[in-house]
């Protein structure tokens, strides 16, 4: 019997603070008029000190899990797609796993820049379809504001912070995630990069002085690449699903720039009203942009049961990709009793994490010295 991967839960999280174009114009030599006409962006969310990639991811994850019929401990897999991980390691996904109490899940980060959420969804859906797992959590989460050079007007106007999450569950009912196109071209890696802080160029006073730990971008070249691949990836994924372009009900594109989305629509000869656009409020939130747009589209009734939907994105790497899915309305009956039980589980997850840390310290005290080869 065929197995399908359905999206049964979705949720988002955004920082409290909003930064408008007018406020940005007080920081760098720019204007609301320039930013809106070149990008379509009006504002973006910016994380405060206490808001991190993992905390936003965990918040979105809890919202995505809340209406489903599973608990965090039923998750088999957590993938966090991110370009601004909490650390190089441990993986942000492991921090989320601990925070939400997903004690039976394998967790890892996926690095494919803004295409990451599409790649991660495909990985999780494939694991479900092969029958190797039942339940997965896929998150796109970013605090790009921490990686931006706030004196560089060509990049700081573009990016914002936020997170979005999908819960995927196996089902015998047709629908859910169908096909995916995943592409990359490392020869364009220098067009959009964060050069320092990795193993090739470790952080040093020099890298900080030269701003090599912030986003470097050739905007015009990225623009050209993006307009080309958005249309070609959409065409390819539609063909692989056995659909025609006309049969697609909704396209949820990566929210980088309104002009890029408009160019893709023209290239595909599709009306703009089939495209979900919310970048005016969020800016480019990299891996979070597609789930943020998808959740908003569902809440606004722009995506309904039976709709044929395409997700399409591009980003640093270079990477690009598209994914086809048929939206299935999940059964969402969660009793007040289950909600109360969930609150207890969330509290217990924190207690468990605390006790595990103490247990590890005690084990270290008791066994630590005798396991050292020299002692
Ligand atoms: N405010 C005012 N002027 C600005 C500016 C800003 N924030 N940023 C650049 N300019 C100036 C430039 O200095 C240039 O001035 P000049 O003509 O005197 O040299 C002029 O505006 C035009 O610059 P240009 O780079 O050609 O603008 P553009 O129309 O290509 O728009 C981007 C710039 C960045 C908005 C656009 O190239 C883009 O969106 N690229 C894709 C970036 C992207 O999506 N990255 C993320 C991928 S996931």
Boltz pocket constraint, residues with backbone or C-beta under 6 A from the ligand:
constraints:
  - pocket:
      binder: B
      contacts: [[A, 29], [A, 30], [A, 31], [A, 34], [A, 35], [A, 38], [A, 39], [A, 114], [A, 153], [A, 154], [A, 157], [A, 158], [A, 192], [A, 217], [A, 218], [A, 219], [A, 220], [A, 222], [A, 223], [A, 226], [A, 256], [A, 257], [A, 284], [A, 314], [A, 315], [A, 316]]
      max_distance: 6.0
